[in-house]
Amino acid sequence: MNYRSETALWIAQRVSAAILALCVTVHLITIVYAVRGGLTAAEIFARTRGSVGWLAFYSIFVIAVAVHAPIGLRPVLGEWLGWRGQSREIFVLAFGVILAWMGMRAVLGVFT
Amino acid sequence: MKAVALIHRISGVALALFLPVHFWALGKGLQLDVFLRWTEQPLVKFAEWGIVVLLAAHLGGGLRVLAIEFLDWHEWQKSLAAIAAMIVVGAGLAFALAL
């Protein structure tokens, strides 16, 4: 991968990290609040169904994760498994697309 | 690799592996309760606590990286590592107490 692409990935990783710092903080607080007294589907849906605010929040969260996780896995695959070259790039891209698809499916699943 | 950086990396890999399962479970709609009942088992609860701690660890480690790279706080690296550890312990305790 050329220098320009590596720089673009570095920027995307930091921008997504900054977004995720906020999202994860909100998510951790929500988790701790939600699990008190047990977790039920009805409780989750009561919070999320029809809530445009949560839809927007979790959509941004999922997109940021789908950008962040594949870029983060790239060097790990290279350094720990010796996996480099085009096959690795295709794998991490596919992983990002799958995360975005599964994540948005989950978000829409608890919204509608 | 420094211990803090190693924890950041391992927690990141663990979260990347966990996310597809998390999304799959949330995408189950009304069948979600069947899955949530399964998560009531002590071992699964312990694993949940682990993943929450790893999420907090990755957040703490990530904030440390952003601070080092963008805020010119290089001499504060040890303090930043301590702050990251505080975030982990705080989130872990809060989750454990809420369970």
Backbone of each chain as ProteinMPNN parsed JSONL, in Angstrom:
{"seq_chain_A": "MNYRSETALWIAQRVSAAILALCVTVHLITIVYAVRGGLTAAEIFARTRGSVGWLAFYSIFVIAVAVHAPIGLRPVLGEWLGWRGQSREIFVLAFGVILAWMGMRAVLGVFT", "coords_chain_A": {"N_chain_A": [[0.855, -1.202, 0.0], [0.489, 2.257, -0.797], [2.148, 5.316, 0.323], [0.355, 7.465, 0.556], [-2.128, 6.19, 0.851], [-1.715, 4.807, 3.246], [-1.482, 6.973, 4.974], [-4.053, 8.02, 4.768], [-5.485, 5.945, 5.953], [-4.449, 6.085, 8.533], [-5.414, 8.599, 9.357], [-8.188, 8.116, 9.173], [-8.403, 6.185, 11.156], [-7.77, 7.622, 13.501], [-9.735, 9.644, 13.498], [-12.066, 8.083, 13.631], [-11.533, 6.911, 16.079], [-11.725, 9.074, 17.847], [-14.435, 9.679, 17.625], [-15.461, 7.265, 18.538], [-14.545, 7.263, 21.167], [-16.283, 8.942, 22.486], [-18.732, 7.649, 21.902], [-18.334, 5.078, 23.074], [-18.058, 5.73, 25.753], [-20.649, 6.718, 26.347], [-22.01, 4.347, 25.758], [-20.96, 2.524, 27.665], [-21.92, 3.661, 30.044], [-24.653, 3.419, 29.544], [-24.85, 0.599, 29.439], [-24.22, -0.175, 32.09], [-26.326, 1.062, 33.422], [-28.478, -0.228, 32.177], [-28.276, -2.99, 32.775], [-28.956, -3.297, 35.406], [-30.879, -5.127, 37.64], [-31.372, -7.07, 35.785], [-31.647, -7.977, 32.262], [-33.93, -7.457, 29.658], [-35.556, -8.173, 26.497], [-37.78, -6.592, 26.094], [-37.27, -4.363, 27.698], [-35.027, -3.281, 26.402], [-36.123, -2.696, 23.876], [-38.081, -0.864, 24.638], [-36.583, 1.324, 25.171], [-35.313, 1.855, 22.743], [-37.017, 1.558, 20.458], [-38.445, 3.378, 17.873], [-37.059, 5.601, 18.631], [-35.472, 8.268, 17.458], [-33.184, 9.54, 18.215], [-31.571, 7.542, 19.511], [-31.338, 5.886, 17.299], [-29.826, 7.473, 15.541], [-27.526, 7.834, 17.119], [-26.568, 5.134, 17.501], [-26.226, 4.41, 14.832], [-24.139, 6.063, 13.969], [-22.224, 5.103, 15.746], [-21.937, 2.407, 14.892], [-20.973, 2.765, 12.252], [-18.565, 4.086, 12.746], [-17.239, 2.071, 14.18], [-17.087, 0.106, 12.188], [-15.271, 1.253, 10.516], [-13.07, 1.605, 12.186], [-12.311, -0.915, 13.456], [-11.43, -2.79, 11.336], [-9.174, -1.372, 10.324], [-7.607, -1.309, 12.57], [-7.12, -4.033, 12.929], [-5.479, -4.641, 10.8], [-2.53, -4.034, 11.091], [-2.061, -5.857, 13.167], [-2.553, -8.348, 12.042], [-0.5, -8.315, 10.185], [1.861, -8.046, 11.763], [1.715, -10.08, 13.748], [0.786, -12.397, 12.494], [2.099, -12.394, 10.146], [0.773, -11.772, 7.862], [0.439, -10.152, 4.957], [0.09, -7.951, 2.071], [-2.169, -8.135, -0.834], [-4.261, -9.912, -0.248], [-4.679, -9.652, 2.489], [-5.614, -7.003, 2.604], [-8.012, -7.243, 1.237], [-9.338, -8.962, 2.96], [-9.568, -7.405, 5.367], [-11.099, -5.306, 4.408], [-13.434, -6.644, 3.668], [-14.184, -7.531, 6.194], [-14.819, -5.106, 7.432], [-17.02, -4.299, 5.871], [-18.826, -6.365, 6.454], [-19.139, -5.982, 9.22], [-20.346, -3.425, 9.196], [-22.717, -4.006, 7.854], [-23.93, -6.051, 9.474], [-24.058, -4.637, 11.863], [-25.704, -2.401, 11.267], [-27.996, -3.755, 10.675], [-28.589, -4.786, 13.171], [-29.003, -2.395, 14.577], [-31.242, -1.318, 13.206], [-32.945, -3.376, 13.769], [-33.523, -3.109, 16.501], [-34.728, -0.688, 16.456], [-37.027, -0.639, 14.838]], "CA_chain_A": [[0.0, 0.0, 0.0], [1.36, 3.424, -0.906], [2.259, 6.236, 1.457], [-0.869, 8.266, 0.654], [-3.191, 5.334, 1.39], [-1.399, 4.554, 4.661], [-1.815, 8.209, 5.692], [-5.519, 8.104, 4.81], [-5.927, 4.971, 6.958], [-4.058, 6.625, 9.85], [-6.365, 9.671, 9.684], [-9.498, 7.485, 9.403], [-8.325, 5.492, 12.443], [-7.808, 8.618, 14.591], [-11.042, 10.315, 13.496], [-13.04, 7.115, 14.157], [-11.211, 6.717, 17.5], [-12.262, 10.216, 18.597], [-15.898, 9.492, 17.656], [-15.728, 6.096, 19.383], [-14.282, 7.598, 22.576], [-17.55, 9.485, 22.989], [-19.765, 6.608, 21.791], [-18.073, 4.003, 24.041], [-18.367, 6.274, 27.083], [-22.116, 6.692, 26.459], [-22.4, 2.93, 25.731], [-20.613, 1.921, 28.962], [-22.873, 4.184, 31.036], [-25.944, 2.792, 29.226], [-24.769, -0.816, 29.827], [-24.28, -0.277, 33.555], [-27.689, 1.448, 33.779], [-29.46, -1.177, 31.632], [-28.198, -4.349, 33.33], [-29.454, -3.351, 36.788], [-32.128, -5.886, 37.748], [-31.527, -7.988, 34.648], [-31.833, -7.383, 30.936], [-34.937, -8.143, 28.843], [-35.74, -7.588, 25.165], [-38.806, -5.545, 26.228], [-36.593, -3.171, 28.241], [-34.173, -2.709, 25.343], [-36.997, -2.132, 22.843], [-38.759, 0.311, 25.186], [-35.642, 2.441, 25.08], [-34.806, 2.132, 21.401], [-38.04, 1.556, 19.391], [-38.981, 4.675, 17.469], [-36.236, 6.709, 19.124], [-34.577, 8.746, 16.391], [-31.924, 9.879, 18.878], [-30.772, 6.316, 19.644], [-31.049, 5.406, 15.937], [-28.71, 8.283, 15.034], [-26.342, 7.531, 17.925], [-26.017, 3.803, 17.208], [-25.789, 4.366, 13.425], [-22.8, 6.673, 13.96], [-21.387, 4.163, 16.494], [-21.658, 1.243, 14.033], [-20.137, 3.168, 11.118], [-17.224, 4.353, 13.293], [-16.645, 0.761, 14.498], [-16.805, -0.592, 10.934], [-14.05, 1.881, 9.984], [-11.975, 1.486, 13.164], [-11.867, -2.296, 13.737], [-10.597, -3.37, 10.274], [-7.881, -0.668, 10.234], [-6.842, -1.757, 13.734], [-6.7, -5.431, 12.747], [-4.47, -4.719, 9.721], [-1.155, -4.242, 11.566], [-1.987, -7.057, 14.011], [-2.43, -9.477, 11.1], [0.83, -8.217, 9.577], [2.963, -8.244, 12.721], [1.604, -11.32, 14.527], [0.56, -13.566, 11.632], [2.905, -12.257, 8.926], [-0.161, -11.696, 6.725], [0.488, -8.852, 4.287], [-0.28, -8.052, 0.665], [-3.529, -7.807, -1.254], [-5.273, -10.774, 0.388], [-4.989, -9.052, 3.789], [-6.424, -5.797, 2.376], [-9.366, -7.695, 0.871], [-9.935, -9.51, 4.183], [-9.979, -6.353, 6.313], [-12.192, -4.558, 3.778], [-14.636, -7.487, 3.799], [-14.552, -7.519, 7.614], [-15.467, -3.817, 7.663], [-18.337, -4.304, 5.212], [-19.678, -7.286, 7.232], [-19.457, -5.3, 10.484], [-21.3, -2.346, 8.905], [-23.996, -4.63, 7.492], [-24.499, -6.698, 10.668], [-24.298, -3.597, 12.86], [-26.877, -1.613, 10.884], [-29.122, -4.685, 10.795], [-28.901, -4.824, 14.6], [-29.547, -1.08, 14.953], [-32.597, -1.227, 12.663], [-33.711, -4.411, 14.463], [-34.028, -2.62, 17.801], [-35.431, 0.59, 16.235], [-38.356, -0.849, 14.215]], "C_chain_A": [[0.887, 1.247, 0.0], [1.224, 4.364, 0.297], [0.957, 7.01, 1.683], [-2.022, 7.436, 1.272], [-2.974, 5.044, 2.869], [-1.763, 5.769, 5.504], [-3.324, 8.348, 5.845], [-6.063, 7.152, 5.877], [-5.627, 5.481, 8.371], [-5.063, 7.697, 10.3], [-7.744, 9.074, 10.014], [-9.529, 6.8, 10.771], [-8.437, 6.472, 13.61], [-9.152, 9.322, 14.664], [-12.098, 9.367, 14.088], [-12.801, 6.882, 15.646], [-11.816, 7.843, 18.349], [-13.784, 10.098, 18.724], [-16.243, 8.364, 18.631], [-15.49, 6.384, 20.865], [-15.564, 8.107, 23.23], [-18.627, 8.395, 23.012], [-19.581, 5.527, 22.858], [-18.378, 4.473, 25.458], [-19.879, 6.232, 27.333], [-22.602, 5.245, 26.567], [-22.123, 2.264, 27.081], [-21.589, 2.371, 30.052], [-24.246, 3.526, 30.826], [-25.969, 1.328, 29.672], [-24.978, -0.955, 31.331], [-25.703, 0.056, 34.038], [-28.682, 0.344, 33.389], [-29.436, -2.535, 32.329], [-28.699, -4.446, 34.776], [-30.797, -4.087, 36.814], [-32.401, -6.781, 36.558], [-31.885, -7.275, 33.365], [-32.926, -8.166, 30.197], [-35.059, -7.419, 27.498], [-36.73, -6.42, 25.265], [-38.188, -4.235, 26.725], [-35.762, -2.463, 27.171], [-35.049, -2.004, 24.308], [-37.717, -0.88, 23.337], [-37.88, 1.552, 25.061], [-35.383, 2.845, 23.628], [-35.887, 2.285, 20.324], [-38.58, 2.954, 19.122], [-38.174, 5.868, 17.94], [-35.211, 7.116, 18.065], [-33.193, 9.08, 16.967], [-31.011, 8.669, 19.005], [-30.4, 5.758, 18.274], [-29.83, 6.145, 15.381], [-27.427, 7.932, 15.779], [-25.731, 6.186, 17.539], [-25.597, 3.651, 15.743], [-24.376, 4.933, 13.304], [-21.803, 5.722, 14.623], [-20.955, 3.004, 15.584], [-20.714, 1.628, 12.888], [-18.696, 3.419, 11.593], [-16.499, 3.044, 13.626], [-16.226, 0.03, 13.219], [-15.577, -0.007, 10.23], [-12.854, 1.506, 10.873], [-11.423, 0.06, 13.307], [-11.019, -2.896, 12.605], [-9.212, -2.706, 10.161], [-6.986, -1.091, 11.4], [-6.331, -3.185, 13.577], [-5.546, -5.566, 11.757], [-3.044, -4.933, 10.24], [-0.997, -5.478, 12.446], [-1.796, -8.284, 13.119], [-1.038, -9.496, 10.484], [1.938, -8.612, 10.543], [2.903, -9.594, 13.425], [1.44, -12.561, 13.647], [1.391, -13.512, 10.35], [2.053, -12.158, 7.669], [-0.149, -10.276, 6.154], [0.015, -9.028, 2.851], [-1.769, -7.876, 0.43], [-4.595, -8.65, -0.547], [-5.665, -10.214, 1.758], [-5.901, -7.841, 3.613], [-7.864, -6.184, 2.049], [-10.08, -8.218, 2.121], [-10.43, -8.401, 5.112], [-11.12, -5.496, 5.742], [-13.506, -5.326, 3.936], [-15.124, -7.483, 5.242], [-15.299, -6.222, 7.953], [-16.873, -3.777, 7.083], [-19.309, -5.192, 6.003], [-20.095, -6.637, 8.56], [-20.513, -4.216, 10.27], [-22.677, -2.936, 8.631], [-24.675, -5.246, 8.722], [-24.886, -5.66, 11.723], [-25.549, -2.793, 12.538], [-28.143, -2.462, 10.957], [-29.577, -4.748, 12.264], [-29.553, -3.513, 15.047], [-30.996, -0.951, 14.474], [-33.514, -2.236, 13.346], [-34.277, -3.929, 15.793], [-34.778, -1.29, 17.66], [-36.861, 0.362, 15.742], [-39.145, -1.967, 14.89]], "O_chain_A": [[1.9, 1.299, 0.697], [0.339, 4.229, 1.142], [0.51, 7.193, 2.816], [-2.78, 7.933, 2.105], [-3.922, 5.033, 3.654], [-2.285, 5.63, 6.61], [-3.82, 8.74, 6.901], [-6.985, 7.5, 6.615], [-6.439, 5.331, 9.284], [-5.505, 7.712, 11.449], [-8.384, 9.463, 10.991], [-10.547, 6.828, 11.463], [-9.118, 6.19, 14.596], [-9.662, 9.576, 15.755], [-12.91, 9.767, 14.922], [-13.753, 6.677, 16.4], [-12.35, 7.597, 19.431], [-14.353, 10.375, 19.78], [-17.17, 8.473, 19.433], [-16.161, 5.811, 21.723], [-15.887, 7.754, 24.364], [-19.341, 8.233, 24.002], [-20.554, 5.103, 23.482], [-18.897, 3.708, 26.271], [-20.334, 5.776, 28.382], [-23.492, 4.942, 27.363], [-22.964, 1.52, 27.585], [-22.027, 1.569, 30.876], [-24.913, 3.131, 31.782], [-26.969, 0.859, 30.214], [-25.802, -1.747, 31.787], [-26.219, -0.59, 34.951], [-29.596, 0.017, 34.146], [-30.482, -3.17, 32.461], [-28.849, -5.545, 35.31], [-31.731, -3.718, 36.102], [-33.536, -7.206, 36.343], [-32.358, -6.139, 33.367], [-32.862, -9.393, 30.115], [-34.724, -6.242, 27.367], [-36.553, -5.391, 24.614], [-38.526, -3.151, 26.25], [-35.783, -1.239, 27.044], [-34.771, -0.873, 23.91], [-37.943, 0.055, 22.569], [-38.364, 2.667, 24.872], [-35.251, 4.03, 23.319], [-35.706, 3.051, 19.377], [-39.1, 3.623, 20.016], [-38.545, 7.014, 17.686], [-34.231, 6.414, 17.813], [-32.173, 8.923, 16.297], [-29.831, 8.734, 18.66], [-29.305, 5.227, 18.087], [-28.92, 5.53, 14.824], [-26.373, 7.752, 15.169], [-24.531, 6.095, 17.28], [-24.711, 2.853, 15.437], [-23.523, 4.36, 12.626], [-20.684, 5.547, 14.14], [-19.774, 2.664, 15.511], [-19.767, 0.901, 12.59], [-17.737, 3.021, 10.934], [-15.298, 2.916, 13.388], [-15.159, -0.582, 13.162], [-14.923, -0.691, 9.443], [-11.783, 1.144, 10.385], [-10.209, -0.143, 13.283], [-9.967, -3.469, 12.89], [-8.209, -3.382, 9.933], [-5.771, -1.218, 11.249], [-5.237, -3.51, 14.038], [-4.736, -6.487, 11.859], [-2.405, -5.918, 9.87], [0.073, -6.085, 12.476], [-0.973, -9.152, 13.412], [-0.46, -10.564, 10.282], [2.828, -9.394, 10.209], [3.947, -10.197, 13.675], [1.898, -13.646, 14.007], [1.393, -14.459, 9.564], [2.522, -12.418, 6.561], [-0.65, -9.334, 6.769], [-0.408, -10.115, 2.457], [-2.529, -7.525, 1.333], [-5.696, -8.169, -0.278], [-6.829, -10.285, 2.151], [-6.851, -7.662, 4.375], [-8.812, -5.55, 2.513], [-11.266, -7.957, 2.324], [-11.564, -8.443, 5.588], [-11.987, -5.024, 6.478], [-14.541, -4.758, 4.284], [-16.328, -7.438, 5.494], [-16.294, -6.246, 8.678], [-17.804, -3.283, 7.72], [-20.468, -4.827, 6.201], [-21.252, -6.73, 8.971], [-21.455, -4.094, 11.053], [-23.686, -2.426, 9.119], [-25.852, -4.993, 8.979], [-25.913, -5.791, 12.389], [-26.364, -2.528, 13.422], [-29.224, -1.958, 11.262], [-30.772, -4.76, 12.561], [-30.528, -3.518, 15.798], [-31.871, -0.53, 15.231], [-34.713, -1.994, 13.49], [-35.389, -4.303, 16.168], [-35.389, -0.815, 18.617], [-37.789, 1.057, 16.155], [-40.27, -2.26, 14.485]]}, "seq_chain_B": "MKAVALIHRISGVALALFLPVHFWALGKGLQLDVFLRWTEQPLVKFAEWGIVVLLAAHLGGGLRVLAIEFLDWHEWQKSLAAIAAMIVVGAGLAFALAL", "coords_chain_B": {"N_chain_B": [[7.048, -4.461, 22.937], [5.167, -2.222, 24.904], [3.446, -2.877, 28.03], [0.964, -1.555, 28.31], [0.357, -0.886, 25.677], [0.212, -3.426, 24.614], [-2.0, -4.496, 25.974], [-3.919, -2.803, 24.942], [-3.899, -3.621, 22.284], [-4.564, -6.402, 22.433], [-7.086, -6.25, 23.665], [-8.43, -4.907, 21.663], [-8.413, -6.773, 19.538], [-9.927, -8.806, 20.721], [-12.379, -7.472, 21.014], [-13.011, -7.04, 18.336], [-13.493, -9.649, 17.542], [-15.675, -10.224, 19.131], [-17.685, -8.441, 18.325], [-19.186, -9.23, 15.861], [-20.748, -11.341, 16.924], [-22.189, -10.016, 18.897], [-23.697, -8.187, 17.335], [-25.129, -10.011, 15.844], [-26.726, -11.219, 17.818], [-28.275, -9.015, 18.671], [-29.643, -8.549, 16.367], [-31.626, -10.401, 16.33], [-34.184, -9.756, 17.004], [-37.4, -10.36, 18.313], [-36.716, -12.821, 19.298], [-34.71, -12.362, 20.954], [-34.974, -12.508, 23.737], [-34.726, -15.231, 24.365], [-32.055, -15.655, 23.901], [-31.033, -13.835, 25.777], [-31.806, -15.071, 28.14], [-30.133, -17.25, 28.097], [-27.77, -15.942, 28.576], [-27.829, -15.567, 31.264], [-26.417, -17.401, 32.698], [-23.804, -18.132, 35.051], [-21.119, -18.334, 34.065], [-21.291, -17.12, 31.548], [-22.091, -14.614, 32.327], [-19.778, -13.83, 33.636], [-18.049, -13.758, 31.447], [-19.248, -11.678, 30.064], [-18.752, -9.588, 31.808], [-16.018, -9.558, 31.493], [-15.772, -8.716, 28.808], [-16.816, -6.165, 28.933], [-14.934, -4.969, 30.596], [-12.726, -5.21, 28.898], [-13.567, -3.533, 26.852], [-13.58, -1.098, 28.198], [-10.858, -1.029, 28.771], [-9.784, -0.817, 26.204], [-10.82, 1.631, 25.475], [-9.586, 3.303, 27.412], [-6.858, 2.862, 26.772], [-6.895, 3.793, 24.147], [-7.552, 6.5, 24.46], [-5.25, 7.274, 25.704], [-3.369, 6.911, 23.621], [-4.329, 8.829, 21.764], [-3.948, 11.146, 23.283], [-1.16, 11.161, 23.596], [-0.346, 11.397, 20.933], [-1.579, 13.732, 19.971], [-1.605, 15.74, 21.908], [0.859, 16.406, 22.855], [1.866, 15.261, 25.226], [3.973, 13.698, 26.058], [5.74, 13.356, 28.195], [4.029, 12.703, 30.137], [3.322, 10.104, 30.019], [3.227, 7.92, 31.807], [1.369, 8.778, 33.667], [-0.832, 8.901, 32.015], [-1.175, 6.208, 31.437], [-1.897, 5.341, 33.953], [-4.314, 6.689, 34.227], [-5.753, 5.392, 32.227], [-5.868, 2.835, 33.366], [-7.43, 3.425, 35.578], [-9.889, 4.02, 34.377], [-10.572, 1.486, 33.432], [-10.782, -0.068, 35.808], [-12.779, 1.369, 37.111], [-14.993, 1.153, 35.315], [-15.261, -1.621, 35.27], [-15.88, -2.213, 37.954], [-18.269, -0.753, 38.268], [-19.934, -2.095, 36.473], [-19.897, -4.698, 37.523], [-21.093, -4.25, 40.01], [-23.597, -3.494, 39.187], [-24.654, -5.784, 38.128]], "CA_chain_B": [[5.811, -3.677, 23.064], [4.835, -1.892, 26.296], [2.278, -3.609, 28.536], [-0.27, -0.793, 28.028], [0.101, -1.022, 24.242], [-0.162, -4.827, 24.387], [-3.384, -4.625, 26.461], [-4.742, -2.094, 23.956], [-3.979, -4.45, 21.085], [-5.303, -7.648, 22.723], [-8.494, -5.901, 23.883], [-8.974, -4.551, 20.343], [-8.651, -8.017, 18.789], [-11.049, -9.484, 21.381], [-13.604, -6.738, 20.681], [-13.29, -7.288, 16.914], [-14.072, -10.995, 17.463], [-16.952, -10.208, 19.85], [-18.687, -7.595, 17.667], [-20.146, -9.932, 14.994], [-21.671, -12.102, 17.776], [-23.025, -8.992, 19.532], [-24.628, -7.691, 16.315], [-25.999, -11.141, 15.488], [-27.694, -11.38, 18.904], [-29.193, -7.875, 18.653], [-30.434, -8.621, 15.136], [-32.579, -11.508, 16.431], [-35.528, -9.226, 17.253], [-38.158, -10.866, 19.461], [-36.051, -14.027, 19.826], [-33.607, -11.881, 21.793], [-35.157, -12.954, 25.126], [-34.195, -16.597, 24.479], [-30.61, -15.457, 24.007], [-30.741, -13.148, 27.046], [-31.926, -16.064, 29.218], [-28.89, -18.037, 28.023], [-26.674, -15.131, 29.136], [-27.958, -15.501, 32.729], [-25.501, -18.376, 33.315], [-22.675, -17.457, 35.717], [-19.918, -18.242, 33.214], [-21.555, -16.133, 30.497], [-22.055, -13.313, 33.014], [-18.363, -13.515, 33.862], [-17.505, -13.384, 30.131], [-19.788, -10.338, 29.769], [-17.964, -8.645, 32.62], [-14.706, -9.493, 30.834], [-15.806, -7.936, 27.561], [-17.02, -4.767, 29.344], [-13.616, -4.51, 31.072], [-11.872, -5.055, 27.712], [-14.022, -2.322, 26.152], [-13.056, 0.035, 28.981], [-9.398, -1.044, 28.601], [-9.483, -0.303, 24.869], [-11.123, 3.071, 25.54], [-8.51, 3.957, 28.17], [-5.632, 2.786, 25.962], [-7.071, 4.641, 22.968], [-7.448, 7.899, 24.899], [-3.817, 7.492, 25.957], [-2.717, 7.077, 22.307], [-4.737, 10.127, 21.205], [-3.304, 12.205, 24.075], [0.283, 11.166, 23.28], [-0.112, 11.839, 19.556], [-2.122, 15.051, 19.623], [-1.547, 16.759, 22.961], [2.239, 16.638, 23.259], [1.955, 14.923, 26.634], [4.863, 12.529, 26.102], [6.334, 13.186, 29.532], [2.958, 12.272, 31.027], [2.877, 8.779, 29.577], [2.907, 7.051, 32.941], [0.1, 9.257, 34.225], [-1.89, 8.51, 31.084], [-1.381, 4.774, 31.64], [-2.635, 5.216, 35.214], [-5.693, 7.127, 33.942], [-6.364, 4.289, 31.467], [-6.151, 1.766, 34.334], [-8.555, 3.883, 36.398], [-11.11, 3.869, 33.567], [-10.862, 0.047, 33.393], [-11.238, -0.509, 37.136], [-14.05, 2.056, 37.364], [-16.052, 0.548, 34.5], [-15.404, -3.004, 35.723], [-16.575, -2.183, 39.244], [-19.641, -0.272, 38.055], [-20.692, -3.167, 35.813], [-20.02, -5.813, 38.472], [-22.051, -3.854, 41.038], [-24.927, -3.39, 38.58], [-25.131, -7.128, 37.74]], "C_chain_B": [[5.493, -3.455, 24.548], [3.548, -2.597, 26.717], [0.972, -2.893, 28.175], [-0.658, -0.953, 26.558], [-0.369, -2.443, 23.912], [-1.617, -5.067, 24.814], [-4.342, -3.966, 25.46], [-4.962, -2.958, 22.725], [-4.828, -5.704, 21.33], [-6.793, -7.346, 22.932], [-9.163, -5.543, 22.554], [-9.31, -5.783, 19.522], [-9.867, -8.746, 19.383], [-12.372, -8.807, 21.03], [-14.007, -6.976, 19.224], [-13.933, -8.667, 16.73], [-15.473, -11.031, 18.08], [-18.054, -9.499, 19.052], [-19.665, -8.328, 16.742], [-21.184, -10.72, 15.8], [-22.69, -11.155, 18.425], [-24.103, -8.503, 18.555], [-25.624, -8.784, 15.928], [-27.103, -11.294, 16.542], [-28.734, -10.254, 18.877], [-30.104, -7.885, 17.432], [-31.509, -9.697, 15.187], [-34.005, -11.066, 16.733], [-36.171, -9.847, 18.478], [-37.561, -12.142, 20.057], [-34.93, -13.66, 20.798], [-33.714, -12.397, 23.229], [-34.604, -14.359, 25.365], [-32.681, -16.516, 24.68], [-30.24, -14.824, 25.35], [-30.855, -14.096, 28.234], [-30.671, -16.919, 29.283], [-27.739, -17.273, 28.697], [-26.752, -15.014, 30.66], [-27.005, -16.468, 33.438], [-24.266, -17.664, 33.885], [-21.437, -17.288, 34.828], [-20.084, -17.187, 32.123], [-21.519, -14.729, 31.111], [-20.612, -12.862, 33.255], [-17.706, -13.063, 32.55], [-17.977, -11.987, 29.734], [-19.008, -9.27, 30.534], [-16.594, -8.448, 31.967], [-14.721, -8.599, 29.607], [-16.049, -6.45, 27.872], [-15.688, -4.172, 29.819], [-12.67, -4.298, 29.88], [-12.254, -3.808, 26.916], [-13.486, -1.076, 26.862], [-11.537, 0.135, 28.818], [-9.012, -0.446, 27.247], [-9.758, 1.199, 24.801], [-9.991, 3.819, 26.243], [-7.213, 3.998, 27.375], [-5.699, 3.708, 24.753], [-6.966, 6.117, 23.313], [-5.984, 8.261, 25.162], [-3.07, 7.747, 24.636], [-3.04, 8.453, 21.722], [-4.055, 11.27, 21.943], [-1.823, 12.307, 23.735], [0.522, 11.771, 21.893], [-0.521, 13.296, 19.304], [-1.901, 16.134, 20.68], [-0.137, 17.046, 23.461], [2.442, 16.397, 24.753], [2.921, 13.771, 26.855], [5.429, 12.272, 27.502], [5.297, 12.681, 30.545], [2.531, 10.837, 30.766], [2.464, 7.868, 30.732], [1.584, 7.456, 33.588], [-1.061, 8.822, 33.339], [-2.207, 7.026, 31.224], [-2.194, 4.54, 32.908], [-4.096, 5.625, 35.024], [-6.447, 6.03, 33.203], [-6.757, 3.161, 32.42], [-7.341, 2.138, 35.212], [-9.884, 3.71, 35.674], [-11.553, 2.401, 33.572], [-11.456, -0.417, 34.718], [-12.612, 0.095, 37.444], [-15.201, 1.41, 36.61], [-16.323, -0.881, 34.958], [-16.194, -3.087, 37.014], [-18.038, -1.792, 39.072], [-20.492, -1.375, 37.449], [-20.941, -4.32, 36.777], [-21.069, -5.491, 39.54], [-23.476, -3.801, 40.484], [-25.516, -4.759, 38.27], [-26.043, -7.739, 38.801]], "O_chain_B": [[5.545, -4.39, 25.347], [2.678, -2.879, 25.893], [-0.004, -3.532, 27.784], [-1.83, -1.13, 26.226], [-1.227, -2.643, 23.052], [-2.372, -5.746, 24.118], [-5.418, -4.488, 25.168], [-6.067, -3.023, 22.187], [-5.706, -6.027, 20.53], [-7.656, -8.078, 22.447], [-10.338, -5.848, 22.35], [-10.362, -5.843, 18.885], [-10.724, -9.239, 18.65], [-13.37, -9.483, 20.779], [-15.191, -7.099, 18.913], [-14.804, -8.844, 15.878], [-16.346, -11.767, 17.619], [-19.215, -9.906, 19.096], [-20.867, -8.079, 16.822], [-22.355, -10.773, 15.423], [-23.883, -11.452, 18.493], [-25.279, -8.418, 18.911], [-26.806, -8.516, 15.714], [-28.272, -11.475, 16.2], [-29.928, -10.504, 19.039], [-31.192, -7.31, 17.45], [-32.231, -9.896, 14.21], [-34.928, -11.881, 16.725], [-35.577, -9.867, 19.556], [-37.869, -12.499, 21.194], [-34.288, -14.531, 21.386], [-32.704, -12.689, 23.87], [-34.076, -14.646, 26.439], [-32.11, -17.215, 25.516], [-29.262, -15.22, 25.983], [-30.118, -13.969, 29.212], [-30.198, -17.272, 30.363], [-26.854, -17.874, 29.306], [-25.862, -14.439, 31.285], [-26.808, -16.363, 34.649], [-23.748, -16.721, 33.286], [-20.791, -16.24, 34.837], [-19.147, -16.453, 31.808], [-20.998, -13.786, 30.515], [-20.272, -11.689, 33.103], [-16.916, -12.12, 32.533], [-17.224, -11.209, 29.148], [-18.656, -8.217, 30.001], [-16.078, -7.333, 31.894], [-13.795, -7.818, 29.387], [-15.548, -5.577, 27.163], [-15.352, -3.032, 29.495], [-11.909, -3.331, 29.851], [-11.392, -3.115, 26.375], [-13.008, -0.135, 26.229], [-10.988, 1.234, 28.737], [-8.054, 0.321, 27.141], [-9.024, 1.945, 24.153], [-9.497, 4.831, 25.745], [-6.548, 5.031, 27.306], [-4.705, 4.327, 24.373], [-6.372, 6.897, 22.569], [-5.538, 9.375, 24.89], [-2.255, 8.664, 24.538], [-2.15, 9.158, 21.246], [-3.631, 12.248, 21.327], [-1.288, 13.408, 23.601], [1.456, 12.548, 21.693], [0.115, 14.001, 18.521], [-2.0, 17.322, 20.374], [0.046, 17.839, 24.385], [3.08, 17.184, 25.451], [2.71, 12.95, 27.749], [5.574, 11.127, 27.931], [5.64, 12.286, 31.659], [1.483, 10.405, 31.245], [1.476, 7.139, 30.641], [0.789, 6.611, 34.0], [-2.122, 8.431, 33.824], [-3.368, 6.626, 31.14], [-3.062, 3.668, 32.952], [-5.002, 5.004, 35.579], [-7.613, 5.759, 33.49], [-7.844, 2.595, 32.303], [-8.162, 1.286, 35.553], [-10.88, 3.305, 36.273], [-12.74, 2.101, 33.697], [-12.497, -1.072, 34.75], [-13.494, -0.584, 37.97], [-16.258, 1.147, 37.184], [-17.476, -1.306, 35.027], [-17.077, -3.933, 37.156], [-18.932, -2.412, 39.648], [-21.637, -1.574, 37.855], [-22.047, -4.855, 36.847], [-21.845, -6.363, 39.929], [-24.442, -4.033, 41.212], [-26.734, -4.898, 38.158], [-26.526, -8.858, 38.63]]}, "name": "protein", "num_of_chains": 2, "seq": "MNYRSETALWIAQRVSAAILALCVTVHLITIVYAVRGGLTAAEIFARTRGSVGWLAFYSIFVIAVAVHAPIGLRPVLGEWLGWRGQSREIFVLAFGVILAWMGMRAVLGVFTMKAVALIHRISGVALALFLPVHFWALGKGLQLDVFLRWTEQPLVKFAEWGIVVLLAAHLGGGLRVLAIEFLDWHEWQKSLAAIAAMIVVGAGLAFALAL"}
